[in-house]
Amino acid sequence: MVKNVDDAIAELGKAGIYPFESKEAAKQYAKQLSLTSFKYLPISVN
């Protein structure tokens, strides 16, 4: 469990997982890699 968005993004970065601005941006990146599916995990900034 992480306490805030910055910590969440840092933990994802350590695992080699980098954020996208939107689900559409992630989808376009997946298409470039010829992936047929991907997992999008929204992180809310409140």
C-alpha positions in Angstrom: 0.0 0.0 0.0 1.3 3.5 -0.8 0.2 6.7 0.9 0.0 9.1 -2.0 0.2 9.4 -5.8 3.9 10.4 -5.9 4.8 7.2 -3.9 2.6 5.1 -6.1 4.3 6.4 -9.3 7.7 5.9 -7.7 6.9 2.3 -6.8 5.6 1.6 -10.3 8.8 3.2 -11.8 10.9 0.8 -9.7 9.1 -2.1 -11.3 9.6 -0.7 -14.8 6.0 0.5 -15.1 5.6 4.1 -16.3 2.5 6.3 -16.3 0.6 7.6 -19.3 -1.5 10.8 -19.3 -4.6 8.9 -20.2 -6.0 5.5 -21.1 -6.1 6.6 -24.7 -2.3 7.3 -24.6 -1.7 3.9 -23.1 -3.8 2.3 -25.8 -1.9 4.1 -28.6 1.4 2.9 -27.1 0.1 -0.7 -26.9 -0.8 -0.5 -30.6 2.7 0.7 -31.4 4.1 -2.4 -29.7 1.5 -4.6 -31.5 0.0 -5.7 -28.1 -3.5 -7.2 -28.2 -4.3 -6.2 -24.6 -2.9 -4.2 -21.7 -3.8 -3.4 -18.1 -4.7 0.2 -17.3 -4.7 1.2 -13.6 -6.0 4.7 -13.0 -4.4 6.7 -10.2 -6.6 9.5 -9.0 -5.1 12.8 -7.9 -7.5 14.4 -5.4 
